[in-house]
Amino acid sequence: MIRGFASVSLLVVIILFCCEGKCASKKRYLLSYDKKTFYDALLECQRVDMELATIESPEEKEKTTANVIICWLGGLRSSDTADEFNWVSTSKKMIYSNFHHGEPNNAKGNEHCVNVYTTNNTIGWNDDNCDMVIHYMCQIPNHDSEITTRSSSVSLNSKLMFSLLLSAFYLFYSL
């Protein structure tokens, strides 16, 4: 084992996709290979300068969730009793949602976190127990501004490439 890597959990990427064209924003998303609880996923995304994904339109949903079986998104119930959700990255109320029929239902009173999953060939959202261990989707933070300088663009791409290379290095040496 390489020194320093024994206790480090790295974000391992299996899918990188962008929401461009019809989408209002140009977000970049990563779907994890590993599985975590909601809060561990939140911390892991932040550790690599990303955030849990926000899906804010039907176009973003189509671009991001077409091949997802189940994973955490960045939605969190606003209170124990409400059926309103906020995006953890912005604290803004979730306006667009795509919950499965009958959801959110806050089963057993402890379903506060949002995941996306496929059932009967239908992709939709669910409120679930935050301690469930599943895949998660991160996104490069969208700060409501276009990247206008070449140096900013290179910096952002460099962070992404560094994370990908580090993940590949970890996989290579953990086999």
Secondary structure, DSSP 8 states (H G I E B T S, - for coil): --TT-TT-----EEEEEEE-TTSSS-EEEEEESS-B-HHHHHHHHHHTT-EE----SHHHHHHHHTT-SEEEEEEEESSSS-S-EEETTT--B--S--B-TT----GGG---EEEEEEETTEEEEEEE-TT--BEEEEE----SS---SHHHHHHHHHHHHHHHHHHHHHHHHH-
